[in-house]
Amino acid sequence: WPAGSYGIPKPASGCPRSDGFVWREGWRSQSTHGRPSNSTKSTEFHLDGIVDDTKVKRSFCFKEDIADDGSRSAWPQG
């Protein structure tokens, strides 16, 4: 994984394998506050999360440990 601190969407299979650091995990939930929602997801949904008519909850994997980043490449410009 590239150097730096960042987060990525968490796959349904869990955070990816890593070498030299441990992923931290977190999530973000957005409620419809009791109002019906038109939120939907693809039939093939490979992310760890919930999308229904009451909420959208998404999970993330975070790389925060930069101690062993000396030999890691940087993210490419994009």
JOUR-V494495 format. One record per residue. N is the residue number from 1. NEAR is the number of other C-alpha atoms within 10 Angstrom. Layout:
n=N near=NEAR
n=N near=NEAR
This chain:
n=1 near=15
n=2 near=14
n=3 near=18
n=4 near=17
n=5 near=11
n=6 near=11
n=7 near=15
n=8 near=13
n=9 near=18
n=10 near=21
n=11 near=16
n=12 near=12
n=13 near=9
n=14 near=14
n=15 near=19
n=16 near=12
n=17 near=9
n=18 near=10
n=19 near=7
n=20 near=10
n=21 near=15
n=22 near=15
n=23 near=16
n=24 near=13
n=25 near=16
n=26 near=13
n=27 near=13
n=28 near=10
n=29 near=13
n=30 near=11
n=31 near=13
n=32 near=14
n=33 near=9
n=34 near=9
n=35 near=9
n=36 near=11
n=37 near=15
n=38 near=8
n=39 near=12
n=40 near=11
n=41 near=10
n=42 near=7
n=43 near=6
n=44 near=6
n=45 near=12
n=46 near=11
n=47 near=15
n=48 near=17
n=49 near=19
n=50 near=16
n=51 near=18
n=52 near=16
n=53 near=15
n=54 near=17
n=55 near=18
n=56 near=18
n=57 near=15
n=58 near=17
n=59 near=20
n=60 near=20
n=61 near=20
n=62 near=17
n=63 near=19
n=64 near=15
n=65 near=16
n=66 near=14
n=67 near=10
n=68 near=12
n=69 near=16
n=70 near=8
n=71 near=8
n=72 near=12
n=73 near=11
n=74 near=11
n=75 near=10
n=76 near=6
n=77 near=4
n=78 near=3
